[in-house]
């Protein structure tokens, strides 16, 4: 077993998943201001530190994706943030892309940037304690999109990113997100997502990536959020598994789904059914941001000094997601 494979399995195994706490300062500001909290480096740290020091970090969270600001911060207890995460038994990770920009010659689509100085930044993040990374590519769906240009360009960038990350001794999370925006059907989502993931792995293999030392972070197969015909949660699970079986090489150790605009309950229920119906060798788990944090943030915003109540809410969500990754979740458990 390679060192990269060991890191990937540590993050994904034993009912654990990933806490995506890598919101940019601009995104985190929007979320804090939506609950009437002034966004400062101190307030952003205070909320995240509350989550990182929660009890169920130990049992339910195998990895935490950080933002550049956060990985360089020191907690109120004097611990560096990566040290705090390590102390919970979780692996510190870091978002390394610099965001999605307009794709030249297809301006309604995006290309993710950040390759230029990536080798230098990776060395710095490794020294700070990161052992895995994340790079997100985004794809629109409509009659014209995603175009071959967007599919090929983003796959190439994801592969180049992954090669540099593995060169530095870290595990890359490959996140090709086909967005829920639009009125497309789940069948169209299945076709487009399969095309995107297949092209990613073509490029990853071309760039000699150790597939046992990466984690795929895809969207589930869902109807567009403006679609009039919604498929059942059971159908979501079958179509998602169909996509993965046709698109992902068997060497990949695990799949950590993004929540992609689903509610906390939807994200848990769909993951639970995917896990129950899983007839692959892939570990199925979560890499959730809002679907782990939103209720905790609302509670925290009412009284930022009431850390215990915020942690209680986060512990519950982390436990529900962990159970869902094992196919052991139920709606009844949500109210306990």
HELIX and SHEET records of a PDB file:
HELIX    1   1 UNK A    3  UNK A   12  1                                  10    
HELIX    2   2 UNK A   25  UNK A   34  1                                  10    
HELIX    3   3 UNK A   41  UNK A   52  1                                  12    
HELIX    4   4 UNK A   57  UNK A   60  1                                   4    
HELIX    5   5 UNK A   68  UNK A   71  1                                   4    
HELIX    6   6 UNK A   81  UNK A   87  1                                   7    
HELIX    7   7 UNK A  118  UNK A  128  1                                  11    
HELIX    8   8 UNK A  148  UNK A  167  1                                  20    
HELIX    9   9 UNK A  186  UNK A  206  1                                  21    
HELIX   10  10 UNK A  211  UNK A  213  5                                   3    
HELIX   11  11 UNK A  233  UNK A  247  1                                  15    
HELIX   12  12 UNK A  264  UNK A  277  1                                  14    
HELIX   13  13 UNK A  290  UNK A  302  1                                  13    
HELIX   14  14 UNK A  307  UNK A  325  1                                  19    
HELIX   15  15 UNK A  331  UNK A  334  1                                   4    
SHEET    1   A 8 UNK A 214  UNK A 216  0                                        
SHEET    2   A 8 UNK A 171  UNK A 178  1                                        
SHEET    3   A 8 UNK A 132  UNK A 139  1                                        
SHEET    4   A 8 UNK A  91  UNK A  95  1                                        
SHEET    5   A 8 UNK A  61  UNK A  66  1                                        
SHEET    6   A 8 UNK A  17  UNK A  20  1                                        
SHEET    7   A 8 UNK A 283  UNK A 288  1                                        
SHEET    8   A 8 UNK A 254  UNK A 257  1                                        
SHEET    1   B 2 UNK A 100  UNK A 103  0                                        
SHEET    2   B 2 UNK A 106  UNK A 112 -1                                        
END                                                                             
